Amino acid sequence: MGRILSRQKPFIPVAEPLLDGKELEYVTDCLKSGWISSLGKYVHDFEQGFADYCGVRYGVATSNGTVAIHLLAATLNLGPGDEVIMPSLTYVATANGIKYTGATPVLVDSERQTWNIDPERVVEAITPKTKAIFAVHLYGYPADMDSLRAIADEYNLLLLEDAAEAHGACYKGQRVGALSDAAIFSFYGNKIITTGEGGIIVTNHKEWAERAFFLENQGRYPDNPYWHPEIAYNYRMTNIQAAIGLAQLERIEDMLDIRRRNAAHYNRRLADVPGLTLPPQADWAKNVYWMYSVIVEDEFGTERDELRVKLREAGIETRPFFYPVHILPMYNTGQSLPIAEDLGRRGINLPSGATLTPEQIDYICDTIINLRH
Ligand SMILES: Cc1ncc(COP(=O)(O)O)c(C=O)c1O
């Protein structure tokens, strides 16, 4: 996929999984032993290993990140009449996972500098119905968690993290996932570590972990498996997914080093290009660059969408930033969030996967520089 296919026609994908650790060995073990569903040692080892990595006590693995959000919301008993404040500039799953419970996602604007939820806008959005603040670490950059924690404490709200895109990112030295009351991650194939499809809830609250485990197992108690006192779900991760995940987790530091090295290379090459705003980086933040992204300002001279077309013609795949959720039909109440809208219009994710080579980054940067008017 990411290789140069022929001398004339390169193709560089936005992301590509790197599966050259023990993935095959562990998956083969599942197949040979017959433990291919959600029972089996890898699920537990992966849950515990990932929770330990985050510095959190409990992990409950799920079949994907979207259901991890729903499961978390259900575990916290969110429902109709409850409001959850979150950034509009995020992947739609952040809002959908909350909406599945009947609770209302309250969408607020982002900061121009960090691309993440603006704490000042959070305060303005609080009502008597607000139950939680759901921060998102967009494209691998941590949100301003101290400010959000202060607000959550002052108004007696839960603080949650959607860390789907930010495995290993740090805020003031502490890993995301450990910065709130509970967090979710995704392990989709393009994520920093993957299980193919997959997700997890991490938390220090034992009773929440037990409740999430109960709800994702069709609402059953281990000692009486066919007595179901509530309508619940099958949101379990399989042993095969977890086997891939465990092998990936063993290599997570390598994956992060590669991404940060690639980002430093991009930064060096693009820093002086007028009209491009590079990814946020403050002293207190360790950005893991899930997607190395730039904002295409007017000064660049070529608009974001035209730049994407031209890059595609040069064999370089890119992605536009997410449409802010508040402009999607099912969440559109006519509200205006100017920064999220502007970033959504101008942002572009460049190839960012762990298989990217320095030569490819140079080629991408040369192409971008040549496309400036
Ligand atoms: C911010 C965010 N939240 C949630 C999800 C949902 O994860 P999944 O695709 O595993 O369902 C994603 C996935 O890309 C995401 O980027």
PDBQT file of the ligand as one rigid body, heavy atoms in Angstrom, charges set to zero:
ROOT
HETATM    1  C1  LIG A 401     -12.057  11.061  18.302  1.00  0.00    +0.000 C 
HETATM    2  C2  LIG A 401     -12.597   9.694  17.994  1.00  0.00    +0.000 A 
HETATM    3  N1  LIG A 401     -13.529   9.175  18.794  1.00  0.00    +0.000 NA
HETATM    4  C3  LIG A 401     -14.055   7.964  18.577  1.00  0.00    +0.000 A 
HETATM    5  C4  LIG A 401     -13.653   7.176  17.523  1.00  0.00    +0.000 A 
HETATM    6  C5  LIG A 401     -14.341   5.888  17.274  1.00  0.00    +0.000 C 
HETATM    7  O1  LIG A 401     -13.537   4.788  17.206  1.00  0.00    +0.000 OA
HETATM    8  P1  LIG A 401     -13.877   3.541  16.266  1.00  0.00    +0.000 P 
HETATM    9  O2  LIG A 401     -13.628   3.961  14.860  1.00  0.00    +0.000 OA
HETATM   10  O3  LIG A 401     -12.948   2.488  16.767  1.00  0.00    +0.000 OA
HETATM   11  O4  LIG A 401     -15.304   3.173  16.498  1.00  0.00    +0.000 OA
HETATM   12  C6  LIG A 401     -12.664   7.653  16.668  1.00  0.00    +0.000 A 
HETATM   13  C7  LIG A 401     -12.185   6.849  15.539  1.00  0.00    +0.000 C 
HETATM   14  O5  LIG A 401     -11.545   7.232  14.640  1.00  0.00    +0.000 OA
HETATM   15  C8  LIG A 401     -12.131   8.960  16.889  1.00  0.00    +0.000 A 
HETATM   16  O6  LIG A 401     -11.215   9.491  16.067  1.00  0.00    +0.000 OA
ENDROOT
TORSDOF 0
